[in-house]
Amino acid sequence: MVLEIYRNLRSKTLQHNHTHCTAHIGFTAEELEQFSWGTRGLFEQMPASGVGYECYGIPDKCYGHSNVLQALQYICTEWAKLYPNGPRIGIGNISLPDGGPMPPHSTHQHGLDVDIAPVANTDEEITLTYYDSKYSRQRTQELVYLFYNNPILGIRTILFNDPEITQVAPCAGHDDHLHVSFLSPGIDSAPYSSDEDGDLRLVIPPMQGERVRKLQEDLANVGISVTTDGIFGSETDAAIRKFQAEQGLQVDGIAGFVTQTKLTQLISGQSRAVSSEPSGLKLQDVIDQKQSIPFDDIDSGVLVEDQLFCAEIQTILRANHLLEVVDGIYGTQTQEALRSFKASRKLDGGDVLGATTAKALLDAKQGAGKLPDWKGGDKNATVEAIVKEAHRQGITSQAQIAYILATVEHETADSFQPVRESYYLGEPEGENDRKTLPYYPYYGRGYVQLTHDYNYRKYSDVLGLDLVNDPDLVMNPDIALFILVDGMKWGAFTGMKLDDCISGNNTDFLSARKIINGTDQAEQIQTYAMNWQTQLG
C-alpha cells in the first residue's frame, strides 16, 4: 500500500509533464545498426524496486537494453551507499518491451532513454520541480555525476532545466525530471574532439577530421587495410587493434601516444620528437637483464631519453588510476605515480626501477594474469576446470557453480567443448547459416555464446587480446572459460548476473536463464542445474 501511494505521488505530476517531452536525441547510422541487433532480440524489464531505487514509471514502459538496466542498478547501488536512509532514486519510463514509438515521447524507442526524478533535500520520495523548496540541487548534482562516472555504459546526454546543474542541457518539459540518454553498448562517449591533441578512438558521435585521415593513411602505409575517409568507425577501430597486436602493443583500439609514435617510427625510420635515438628498452628487458634504473632525476636518464619506454610505464600507471596522461614525457607526475605504485605494492629500494618493480608493473598491466591455465580436455576435465575457475574468480556458491555447469551442458549439447553458433547443423551448413546473421562474423562462440562486435571489443579490452580481428580466439579453451565465468558473474551478456537470481537463500534457477538468453529452455536448464547441485553437494 505504501509503495502504491509513493508511486502515485511521483507519477501524478511526472506523467502529466511527460506529454510535453518532445526532446529529439539524434542517432548515428552505427548506433541504429546496434539497435537493430538488440540483446538476443529482447529488452529486459527493470525490476519495480531494488537497492537505492524505486520505479514510478508504468511497468509496461520500464523495459530497456540489458546494459542500461545494469548501469542503472550500479548507479542506484552507489547512491544507496551515499544515502542509506533515502531518498531512493525514482526511475520513470524507459521503453516498451519491444521498443519502438511510445507516445507522447519523441524518444524512449531504443531502450536507452530513462526518466529520473530530481532528489529532495529530505528523506521524502516526492514529485519535485527544480524550483520547489524541497528540491536538493546538491544531491541532484551528485546523481548526475554518478551517471557520468558509471563504468557500465557511457552517457550521451542528460536533459534537465536547472541552470545551476552542470553537465546537463535544458529542454522544454524537463523541469520535473532528468532525461538520461545512454550510449549504445560498446561505444564510448567522446571526451575530446579529434581536431585537438589527444587519443583517437571509437566514440559516438564518431571522431572525424584530418587527424583521423592522417592516422588512416599511416596505417595503410604500414600495410594495414583501412578506408581513408577521415571517420573513426568500426573499421578503423579494427585496423588499430590489428596494428597493435602485430607490434606487441596493448590491444585497446586507442590511437594514443604509444601507437601513434610506433606508426611514425615505422614510416619515418626514426624516433618521434626525441633528442636522441631510443634505447628500445621494455619492462621485460629490465627483468631479463636484471637492470636497475633510477627514476629520481626528471632531467636525464633512460626514462627521459626513451619516450616509448616511459609511455609503456605510463600506460600501466594510468590503467591503475595513478596517472591521467600517457605522453612519453617523464616529469614529476610520472615520478610520483611510480612512487605511489611501489608504495601500494610495498616494494622497497627507493626511487629505483628494478626487476621486481618491472615485474609488478607487468603483472598490473590490463589483462595480465586473467586467463586460467586451461588447454581443454574431456567432459570430466572441463567440469573440474569450470569449478576451479569459478573459485578463482571468487564464486564459491555451489548453486551458482551448478547453474554455470547447467548452462554449458545446454549450450554445448553436453559436449562441454567450445562450440560455434549453429554447430548442430554440421558443416558447411552451419557456416552458411552463420553468414545470414546480421552480426556475422561476431556470432556465438565458446562454452557460452558470445555475440556482437561490441562484446568481442569489450573482452578484447579486458584481456588485452585482439578478438575483434580474430574472433576465433574465443574458441580457445582458456579464453572461452574466462568469458563464461566472468560474463555470468558480472552480467556481461544481458545485464543480468548470477547474484540477481542465485544468492543467499534465494535460488531461482528458472529466472537465471535471463543471464544468457531470456526464458529460452529455462525449465530444462533448471533441471540440469538441480542435478549439478546434487552432484556438487
C-alpha positions in Angstrom: 0.0 0.0 0.0 2.8 2.4 0.9 4.6 1.6 -2.3 1.4 2.3 -4.4 0.9 5.6 -2.7 4.5 6.5 -3.3 4.3 5.6 -7.0 1.1 7.5 -7.4 2.6 10.6 -5.7 5.6 10.6 -8.1 3.7 9.6 -11.2 0.8 12.1 -10.9 2.8 15.1 -11.9 5.5 13.4 -13.9 3.3 11.5 -16.2 1.4 14.7 -17.0 4.5 16.7 -17.9 5.8 13.8 -20.0 3.2 14.8 -22.6 5.3 17.9 -23.3 8.6 16.0 -23.6 9.5 16.4 -27.3 13.2 16.1 -27.0 14.9 14.6 -30.0 18.1 12.7 -29.5 19.7 12.1 -32.8 21.4 8.8 -33.5 24.2 7.9 -35.9 24.0 5.1 -38.5 26.3 3.0 -36.4 24.1 3.3 -33.3 21.0 2.4 -35.3 22.8 -0.7 -36.6 23.5 -1.6 -33.0 19.8 -1.1 -32.1 18.7 -3.4 -34.9 20.8 -6.2 -33.3 19.2 -5.8 -29.8 20.2 -8.0 -26.9 19.4 -11.5 -28.2 16.3 -9.8 -29.6 14.9 -8.9 -26.1 14.6 -5.9 -23.8 14.6 -6.7 -20.1 12.1 -5.2 -17.6 13.5 -3.1 -14.8 12.5 -4.6 -11.5 10.0 -2.5 -9.7 12.4 -1.8 -6.9 15.9 -2.6 -5.8 18.9 -1.3 -3.8 18.7 2.5 -3.9 15.8 2.9 -6.3 12.0 2.6 -6.9 10.3 2.7 -10.3 7.5 5.2 -10.6 7.1 4.6 -14.4 4.3 2.5 -15.9 5.6 -1.2 -15.7 5.0 -1.9 -19.4 7.1 1.2 -20.2 10.0 0.2 -18.0 11.8 -2.1 -20.4 15.3 -1.3 -21.6 18.6 -2.6 -23.0 20.2 -5.0 -20.6 23.3 -2.8 -20.3 21.1 0.2 -19.4 19.5 -1.8 -16.6 22.8 -3.0 -15.4 24.1 0.6 -15.4 21.0 1.9 -13.5 21.4 -0.8 -10.9 25.1 0.0 -10.4 24.3 3.8 -10.1 21.5 3.1 -7.6 23.7 0.8 -5.5 26.3 3.5 -5.3 23.6 6.1 -4.4 22.4 3.8 -1.6 26.0 3.9 -0.2 25.8 7.7 -0.1 22.2 7.9 1.3 21.5 4.5 3.0 18.4 6.0 4.7 17.0 7.5 1.5 15.6 9.1 -0.5 15.9 6.4 -3.2 16.3 7.3 -6.9 13.0 7.5 -8.7 13.1 5.8 -12.2 10.4 6.6 -14.7 9.7 5.4 -18.2 12.3 3.7 -20.3 10.9 1.9 -23.4 8.2 -0.6 -24.4 9.0 -4.4 -24.3 9.9 -4.4 -28.0 11.0 -0.8 -28.3 9.5 1.5 -30.9 7.4 4.6 -30.7 5.9 5.3 -27.2 3.6 8.3 -27.5 3.7 11.0 -26.3 7.5 10.7 -26.0 9.7 11.5 -29.1 12.4 9.3 -27.8 12.3 6.2 -25.5 12.3 3.9 -28.5 15.6 2.1 -28.3 15.8 1.0 -24.6 18.5 3.7 -23.9 16.4 6.7 -22.6 15.4 6.8 -19.0 13.5 9.4 -17.0 14.8 10.1 -13.5 13.2 12.1 -10.7 15.0 15.1 -9.1 16.1 14.5 -5.5 14.6 16.0 -2.3 16.6 17.7 0.4 14.8 15.5 2.9 14.3 11.7 3.0 11.0 12.1 1.3 10.4 10.5 -2.1 8.0 13.0 -3.7 7.4 14.7 -7.0 9.5 17.8 -7.4 10.5 20.6 -9.9 13.9 22.2 -9.6 12.3 25.4 -8.2 10.4 23.6 -5.3 11.6 24.4 -1.8 12.3 20.7 -1.0 14.4 20.2 -4.2 18.1 19.4 -3.4 20.4 20.8 -6.1 23.4 19.3 -4.3 22.0 15.8 -4.3 20.7 16.0 -7.8 24.2 17.2 -9.0 25.7 14.2 -7.2 23.3 12.0 -9.0 24.3 13.5 -12.4 28.0 12.8 -11.5 27.1 9.1 -10.7 25.5 8.7 -14.1 28.5 10.1 -16.0 31.0 8.2 -13.9 29.4 4.8 -14.1 31.7 2.1 -15.6 29.0 0.1 -17.4 27.7 2.4 -20.2 28.5 5.9 -21.5 26.1 8.8 -21.3 25.1 10.6 -24.5 23.3 13.5 -22.8 21.2 14.4 -19.7 18.4 16.9 -20.2 17.2 19.0 -17.2 16.3 22.6 -16.8 18.0 23.6 -13.6 20.6 26.2 -14.9 22.8 25.6 -11.8 23.4 21.9 -12.5 26.5 21.1 -14.6 26.7 18.5 -17.4 23.0 18.8 -18.3 21.3 20.5 -21.2 18.0 22.4 -21.0 14.9 21.2 -22.8 11.2 22.0 -22.8 9.2 19.8 -20.4 12.2 18.9 -18.2 11.5 20.9 -15.0 10.5 17.9 -13.0 12.6 15.1 -14.4 16.0 14.3 -15.8 16.0 12.6 -19.2 19.1 10.4 -19.3 20.2 9.1 -22.8 22.7 6.3 -22.7 25.1 5.4 -25.5 24.6 2.2 -27.3 26.7 -0.7 -25.7 30.4 -0.9 -26.8 30.6 2.8 -27.8 32.4 5.3 -25.5 31.5 8.9 -25.2 33.9 11.4 -26.7 35.9 13.4 -24.0 37.6 15.5 -26.7 37.5 16.4 -30.3 39.6 14.7 -32.9 40.7 18.1 -34.1 42.6 18.6 -30.9 45.6 16.8 -29.3 44.7 13.6 -27.6 43.8 10.0 -28.2 41.8 8.9 -31.2 39.3 6.1 -30.6 35.8 4.8 -31.4 33.2 7.1 -29.9 29.7 8.4 -30.6 29.5 10.7 -32.4 32.5 9.4 -34.3 35.7 11.4 -34.4 36.4 12.8 -37.8 38.8 15.2 -39.4 42.4 15.5 -40.7 44.0 13.8 -37.7 41.8 10.7 -38.3 42.6 10.8 -42.0 46.3 11.0 -41.3 46.0 8.1 -38.9 44.3 6.0 -41.5 46.9 6.9 -44.1 49.7 5.9 -41.7 48.0 2.6 -41.1 47.7 2.0 -44.8 51.4 2.9 -45.3 52.4 0.1 -42.9 50.2 -2.5 -44.6 47.0 -2.3 -42.6 43.9 -2.2 -44.8 41.6 0.6 -43.9 39.4 3.2 -45.7 40.9 6.7 -45.5 37.7 8.6 -45.1 38.6 10.7 -42.1 36.0 9.0 -39.9 36.9 6.8 -37.0 34.4 4.0 -37.2 34.4 0.2 -36.5 36.8 -0.4 -39.5 39.4 2.0 -38.1 39.0 0.5 -34.6 39.7 -2.9 -36.0 42.7 -1.6 -38.0 44.2 -0.1 -34.9 43.8 -3.3 -32.9 45.4 -5.3 -35.7 48.4 -2.9 -35.8 48.7 -3.0 -32.0 48.6 -6.8 -32.0 51.2 -7.1 -34.7 53.6 -4.7 -32.9 53.1 -6.3 -29.5 51.4 -3.2 -28.0 48.4 -3.0 -25.7 45.4 -4.0 -27.8 42.8 -1.5 -26.9 41.8 0.2 -30.2 43.1 3.6 -28.9 45.5 5.5 -31.1 47.3 7.2 -28.2 50.9 8.3 -27.8 52.5 4.8 -28.0 50.5 3.6 -31.0 51.0 6.9 -33.0 54.7 7.1 -32.1 55.2 3.5 -33.2 53.4 4.3 -36.5 55.6 7.3 -37.1 58.8 5.4 -36.3 57.9 2.6 -38.8 57.1 5.2 -41.5 60.0 7.6 -41.0 62.6 5.1 -39.7 63.4 7.4 -36.8 62.1 8.4 -33.4 59.5 11.0 -33.0 60.3 14.2 -31.3 63.1 12.9 -29.1 66.6 14.3 -28.7 68.4 11.0 -29.2 67.8 7.5 -30.5 65.5 5.5 -28.2 67.0 2.6 -26.3 64.3 0.2 -27.4 64.1 -0.9 -23.8 61.0 -2.7 -22.5 59.9 -3.7 -19.0 60.6 -7.3 -19.8 64.2 -6.4 -20.7 64.6 -4.9 -17.2 63.5 -8.2 -15.8 65.6 -10.4 -18.1 68.7 -8.3 -17.7 68.2 -7.5 -14.0 68.7 -3.8 -14.6 68.3 -1.1 -12.0 67.1 2.2 -13.4 67.0 5.3 -11.1 63.9 7.5 -11.6 64.7 10.3 -9.1 66.0 12.6 -11.8 63.4 14.1 -14.2 66.1 15.8 -16.4 68.1 12.8 -17.5 68.2 9.0 -17.7 66.5 6.3 -19.8 63.0 7.4 -18.8 63.7 10.9 -20.2 65.5 9.7 -23.3 63.3 6.9 -24.4 59.7 8.1 -24.7 58.3 4.8 -25.7 59.7 3.1 -22.6 58.4 5.9 -20.5 55.0 5.5 -22.2 54.9 1.8 -21.6 55.1 2.5 -17.9 52.7 5.4 -18.0 50.1 3.2 -19.8 50.2 0.8 -16.8 50.1 3.6 -14.3 47.1 5.1 -16.0 45.3 1.7 -16.1 45.8 1.6 -12.3 44.4 5.1 -11.8 47.7 6.6 -10.8 48.2 8.8 -13.8 45.9 10.6 -16.2 48.0 11.2 -19.3 50.3 9.0 -21.5 52.6 11.3 -23.4 56.0 9.7 -23.1 57.3 12.7 -21.2 59.0 11.9 -17.9 58.1 14.5 -15.3 57.1 15.0 -11.7 53.6 13.4 -12.2 55.0 10.2 -13.7 57.7 10.2 -11.0 55.1 10.5 -8.2 52.9 7.9 -9.8 55.8 5.4 -9.8 56.5 6.1 -6.2 52.8 5.6 -5.4 52.8 2.3 -7.3 55.8 1.0 -5.4 54.3 2.1 -2.1 51.0 0.3 -2.9 52.9 -2.9 -3.7 55.1 -2.5 -0.6 58.2 -2.5 -2.8 61.4 -1.2 -1.2 64.6 0.0 -2.8 63.7 3.7 -3.1 63.5 5.5 -6.4 64.8 2.6 -8.5 63.0 0.7 -11.2 64.5 -2.8 -10.9 63.4 -6.3 -12.0 61.0 -6.7 -9.1 59.2 -3.4 -9.8 59.2 -4.1 -13.5 57.5 -7.5 -12.9 55.0 -5.8 -10.6 54.2 -3.3 -13.3 53.7 -6.1 -15.9 51.5 -8.0 -13.5 49.4 -4.9 -13.1 49.0 -4.5 -16.9 45.5 -4.7 -18.3 44.6 -8.3 -19.0 47.7 -9.7 -17.3 47.1 -12.9 -15.3 43.4 -13.0 -16.1 43.3 -16.2 -18.2 43.2 -19.5 -16.4 45.8 -22.3 -17.1 43.4 -24.4 -19.2 44.2 -26.0 -22.5 41.0 -28.1 -22.8 40.0 -31.7 -22.1 37.1 -34.1 -22.0 33.8 -33.5 -20.2 35.1 -34.5 -16.7 38.2 -32.4 -17.0 36.1 -29.4 -18.3 33.7 -29.7 -15.3 36.7 -29.6 -12.9 38.2 -26.6 -14.8 34.9 -24.7 -14.6 34.7 -25.3 -10.8 38.3 -24.3 -10.4 37.8 -21.1 -12.5 34.7 -20.2 -10.6 36.6 -20.4 -7.4 39.5 -18.4 -8.9 37.1 -15.6 -9.8 35.6 -15.6 -6.3 32.5 -17.7 -6.9 32.0 -20.2 -4.0 28.3 -20.7 -4.1 27.5 -24.3 -5.1 24.2 -23.2 -6.6 25.9 -20.6 -8.8 28.5 -23.1 -10.0 25.8 -25.6 -10.6 24.0 -23.1 -12.9 27.2 -22.3 -14.8 27.6 -26.1 -15.4 24.0 -26.4 -16.4 24.4 -23.5 -18.9 27.4 -25.2 -20.5 25.6 -28.5 -20.6 22.8 -26.8 -22.6 24.9 -24.5 -24.8 27.3 -27.3 -25.9 24.7 -30.1 -26.1 26.5 -31.8 -23.2 29.8 -32.0 -25.1 31.5 -29.5 -22.7 33.6 -28.2 -25.6 33.7 -24.7 -27.1 31.2 -24.5 -29.9 30.1 -22.1 -32.7 26.6 -20.9 -33.2 24.6 -23.2 -35.4 27.1 -26.0 -34.8 24.2 -28.5 -34.6 23.6 -28.1 -38.4 27.1 -29.6 -39.1 29.4 -28.1 -41.7 29.2 -26.4 -44.2 25.5 -25.9 -43.4 26.4 -24.3 -40.0 28.7 -21.7 -41.6 26.2 -21.0 -44.3 23.6 -20.3 -41.6 26.0 -18.1 -39.6 26.7 -15.9 -42.7 23.0 -15.0 -42.7 23.2 -13.5 -39.2 23.3 -9.6 -39.1 26.2 -9.7 -36.6 28.4 -12.1 -38.6 31.4 -12.7 -38.1 30.7 -11.9 -34.5 28.4 -14.9 -34.0 28.3 -17.0 -30.8 31.4 -18.9 -29.8 32.7 -20.6 -26.7 31.2 -22.5 -23.8 28.5 -19.9 -23.8 27.6 -17.9 -26.9 29.5 -14.6 -27.1 27.9 -12.5 -29.8 28.1 -9.0 -31.4 31.2 -6.9 -32.1 30.8 -4.7 -29.0 31.1 -7.8 -26.8 34.1 -9.0 -28.7 35.5 -5.5 -28.3 34.7 -5.5 -24.6 36.6 -8.7 -23.9 39.5 -7.6 -26.2 39.9 -4.7 -23.8 39.5 -6.8 -20.7 42.1 -9.4 -21.8 44.4 -7.3 -23.9 43.8 -9.6 -26.9 42.6 -8.8 -30.4 39.3 -10.6 -30.5 37.9 -8.1 -33.0 40.2 -9.1 -35.8 40.5 -12.7 -34.7 37.1 -13.7 -33.1 38.0 -17.4 -33.4 40.3 -16.8 -30.4 37.1 -17.2 -28.3 37.2 -20.9 -29.2 40.4 -21.3 -27.2 39.5 -23.2 -24.1 41.2 -20.7 -21.7 39.6 -17.7 -23.2 36.2 -19.4 -23.5 36.4 -20.5 -19.9 37.3 -17.0 -18.6 34.4 -15.4 -20.6 31.9 -18.0 -19.4 32.6 -17.3 -15.7 33.3 -13.6 -15.9 30.3 -12.9 -18.1 27.8 -14.8 -15.9 29.3 -13.3 -12.7 29.1 -9.7 -13.9 26.2 -9.8 -16.3 28.2 -9.1 -19.4 25.8 -11.0 -21.7 22.3 -9.5 -20.9 22.9 -7.3 -17.9 21.5 -10.0 -15.5 24.1 -11.7 -13.3 24.3 -14.7 -11.0 23.8 -12.7 -7.8 20.5 -11.3 -9.2 18.9 -14.8 -9.2 21.1 -17.0 -7.0 22.4 -15.6 -3.7 21.9 -16.4 -0.1 18.7 -18.3 0.5 17.4 -17.3 -2.9 17.9 -19.9 -5.6 15.9 -19.1 -8.7 17.3 -21.4 -11.4 14.3 -20.6 -13.7 14.9 -16.8 -13.8 18.6 -17.4 -14.0 18.2 -18.2 -17.7 17.9 -14.4 -18.3 21.6 -14.2 -17.6 22.1 -15.7 -21.0 19.0 -15.7 -23.2 15.6 -14.6 -21.9 13.5 -17.6 -21.0 14.7 -19.9 -23.8 14.7 -23.6 -22.5 14.7 -22.2 -18.9 12.8 -25.2 -17.4 15.2 -27.7 -19.0 18.3 -25.8 -17.8 16.7 -25.6 -14.3 16.6 -29.4 -14.2 20.2 -29.6 -15.3 21.2 -27.1 -12.5 19.3 -29.1 -9.8 21.1 -32.2 -10.9 24.5 -30.5 -10.8 23.8 -29.1 -7.4 23.1 -32.6 -6.1 26.4 -33.8 -7.7 28.4 -31.0 -6.2 26.8 -31.5 -2.8 
